[in-house]
Amino acid sequence: MTSHSKEPVASSSREFVKQSSLYQEFLAEREEILKHKWLESERLGYDIGFERALLDWIRKHREGWRAARRQGMSAPAGSSVSPFLTAGEKRL
């Protein structure tokens, strides 16, 4: 058996993973962490690094971000939910 016979299976498996809701959530969360890293690094004047940004974002923003995402997924089309709200913040 050659390695070529396994390529379509591996490719379809990768596509399945990329389309999964779990992977999409991971990518969205990662993007928010990277935004937080950039903003905090700009504010402090130096690169805080991914690990510090990750831990800080989880502690300060993850719960509110996830709640906003859940609410946004169940909201009617056309309504907007900011993923930047934290649990203690209010909408204007």
ABEGO torsion letter per residue (X at the ends): XBAAAAAAAAAAAAAAAAABAAAAAAAAAAAAAAAAAAAAAAAAGBBAEAAAAAAAAAAAAAAAAAAAAAAAAABBBGBBBBAABBAABBBX
